[in-house]
């Protein structure tokens, strides 16, 4: 791997600046989220450090969004600019030879100059996984939220139906959000049937998401599933535009960025 990396460095030559898009996956357990941190290890920071080794200079990587600490990505998109002549496939291979095992670049490609991983997004899909069984599965603990009690799926689906469409999601936005406009359009909000192993999945597809929005929604919808609130009370929470009215935030490890569309 090391010899491949140094041979690749010899191939670098300066040319017209190109916009390079990468599609990647990562397990978020060991990171303080996507965004570069001063005092913590982040996905963005790790990849930028490897890109700097490859290109011999600092590279700024733009991601489609800021996944939280502990959150995973099945399909994250990022882009950066470089005047290199290295083919995208070689960039992909070089990155994967340097990155830790919990980050993997699936694809690298040239894209149009105006493409921006964050600002060009049309919609995103998140999936939240819950293990609804009496006993825990310790080998899943990094990727799922374990809930013992019986959940009322009918009540949960009634709540999910209420968030379809254009809404002010202030009740489900955590403090510290950089988003000024709390209005988002929710295209899909679904609860799967229970798998044989007891896993259920909540899927959210929207034009965009606020800080901790999915996890706050999940926590409140689970409250409805436990009978702590009714579907009518859930609607009141949505309409209140007040984070204090909503339920506790669901744990990070059950959340996956599933798709980004442009």
Secondary structure, 3 states (H helix, E strand, C coil): CHHHHHHHHHHCCCCCCEEEEEEEEECCCCCCCCCCCCCCCCHHHHHHHHHHHHHCCCCCCEECCCCCCCCEEEEEEEEEEECCCCCHHHHHHHHHHHCCCCEEEEEEEEECCCCCCCCCCCEEEEEEEEECCCCCCHHHCCCCEECCCCCCHHHHHHHHHHCCEEEECHHHCCCCCCCCCCEEEEEEEEECCCCCCCEEEEEEEECCCCCCHHHHHHHHHHHHHCCCCCHHHHHHHHHHCCHHHCCCCCCHHHEEEEEEEC
